[in-house]
Amino acid sequence: MTVLPDLVRRPVRLPLVARLRDHGDQVAVITTDGRLTYHELADRVDEVAYRLGSHRRLVARPDDLLT
């Protein structure tokens, strides 16, 4: 797994991140590309949450049907 060099440890903002971290180095995800621990998963969730910011917004993906 590649960790982004600009990733700076921030206070945990989401309860989910704290709960994921509680499981430490236990395996959370297994794929054909490898394994991801709960700690690594928490890092990824925290990073995505940071990038998304605190503002709520509606997001539509290209394959979503909007009627």
Secondary structure, DSSP 8 states (H G I E B T S, - for coil): ----TT-------SHHHHHHHHTTTSEEEEETTEEEEHHHHHHHHHHHHHHH-S-------TTS---
